[in-house]
Amino acid sequence: FVGFLASVAIFDTDIGAARVLAHANAALAPLDNQRTDERLTWVLDEIDWPTNLRDLAAGNTTLGPATFKPGDKVLDYFRLIERTEDGRLFTGKDGKLRFLNRYWRYLNTLATVSQITFSDQNTGKGYAEFQLDLDDELLVNIARYTRRGGTEQVATDATSVATYGEAEDQQGDLLLRTDVEVRSLAQWKVATQSL
């Protein structure tokens, strides 16, 4: 078993990898129904990450059991939590691990307070200097998502597909509790990124 646990039970008989994994997952079962920030905090505590180097916003997504697969690594698991929330996880220039939930990009001051003034009267930035970014890098009009142990859930914006062509996002192995929650996340992605 490759992964990380706070404690390991050692047996003097060969019980096999399946039983060891079942034992580990049973020990992690109380972690079911954690928000994404709570799960990040739990992992950071497990690896003794200093609390003064954390800046975690409250998560908006509730996770299922803290299942681990053979080979799971801390950074990979963090990225999985980030994808499951559709948030942002990064290290800031001050060295703190930062986590932003899915609503941050819509509710922070960069999104809610005007950042620039355009004017033809020389009192702001001129309209001639304004350029639209027509890149389709962030376009998603088909989302195919699955959770660990679940079935694929698909959300599509047919109007966007007809207008721009297919721009697909696939996410697998998500930590959500039910396929209904996975479908909701897929619908969120399409609703916020299909133009």
N, C-alpha and C positions, 0 to 999 in steps of 0.2 A: 504494500500500500504506500503510495507516494502522495503526500499532502501535508497538512499540518493539523495538529490537535493539541489541546492543552495538556492532555494526559493520554497515555497509551496503556491499555491492559495487556499484560504479557501472560501467555499461557504456556505450559510446558508440553503441550501436545500440538501437533499440526492441525489447525482448524480450517485452514484454507482462506484464500483472499476474500471470498464472498461473505463468510461469517465475520471476518475482521471489518469489512466495509459496513455490514449490517450493524455491527456493534457500534462503530463510529457514528453512523447516521442516527442510531437510537439515542446516543449521547447528545447529539445535536438537535434532536426533535424539539426541546423546549425553546429553541430559537425561532420556531415557526411564528408567523404573524409579526415580524419586526418590520419597521419602516427601513428604508434604504440607509438612512444615516445611522440608525441603531445597529444595523448589520456591519457597516463600516467601522463604527466605534468598537464593536465586539472584536472584529479582526485586528484592529489597531491595538487594542488591549492585549490580545493574544501574542502579538509580536513585540510588545513593549514599546510602541511608538509614543514618544513624549506627548503629553496632552497640550503643551504649549506650542506644538508644531501641527496643530489641527485647527481647521476652520470649516466645520460641517454645517451646512444649512439643513433644516428639517426636511426629510424626504416626503414625497407625496405618494409613494408607492409602497404597498405592504407586500413583503416577500413571503414565499412559502418556506418550507424547511430548509435549513442550511446544508443541503446535500453537497457532498464533495465527491468528485470522481477521481480515480487514480490519475495522478499527474497534475492535479490542480495546483496552481501556484498563487501566491498572494496577489501579485500584480494582475494576473489573468482574472482572478476572482473579483478584484476591484473593478476591472473593466466590464465584467459581466454585470455587476451591480449598477455601474454607470449606464450601461445599455438598457438594463431592465427599467431604470427610472427615466431614461431618455434625458438625463441630466449631463453635467460636466464635472469631471474629476481631473485635477491637475495640481502641480506644485507651483505655488506663487513665487514671485521674485524674492519674497521674504523667507522662503524655505518651508512655508506651511503647506500641508496637504489640504487642498480646498475641494469642497463638494458643493455644487449648485444644483438645486432641483430643477425639474422640467419647466416650471413656471418662471424661473429667474429671468430668462431672456425676454419675457413679456412684462414683468413687473418692476425690474430694476430702473433706476433713474435714466440710464441710457435709452431705455425704450419709452419712458413716460414723460420725460422732460426734453423739450427741444434742445438739440445740440448745435444747431446752426441756423442762422437767419439768411434768407435769400432776398435780394432787393434789386430793383433797377435804379435806385436812388443813391447809389454809392454808400449806403449805410450798412451793408452786409455783404455777403458773398454774392457775386453776380451770377445770374442765371446761365450765362454763357460758359461759366466754369463748372457747371453741374453736369455730371455724366452718369447715366444709368449703367449699372452692372447687369448685363444680360446673360451671365454665366448660368448654366443649368446644373452646376455642381451639387447644389443643395436640394434640387427638385426630387420629390418622391411622390409618385402617384399610384404605385402599387407597393404594398408592404406585405411580406410573407414572413410571419413570425411563429416560432414554436417555443414552448417551455420544456424544461427537463421532464420527460415522461408524458408529454402532451402531444396533440396533433396540430398540424399546421393551420394557422388562421390567416386569412387573406382579406385585406381591405384595398379597395380600388376607387379611384376618382375617374370615372369614365370620361367626363368632359375634359379633364386635364390630359388624359391619354390621347383623346382625339385631337386635341390642340397641339400638344408638345411631343407626342410619342411616349412610349413606355419608359419610365424611370423607376426602376425597381430597387427596393431595399429588402435584404434578407437578414433576419436575425434568428439565431437558434440558441437553444440551451438556456433560455431566459429563466429567471428565478421566481416567476409569478406563481401564484397558488392554483389558478384555474385557467382553462382555455378561454373562458369568457373574459378574464382580465387581459389575456394575451390579445384577443381580438380588439378589445378596447384600446390597448396600446398601439396596435396596428392602425386603427381608425384615427387615433390622435396624430400619429406620424403623418398620415395622408392628409388629414384636415389642416395641419399646420405647415406642410411643405409641398402641397400640390399646386400652388399658385391659384 
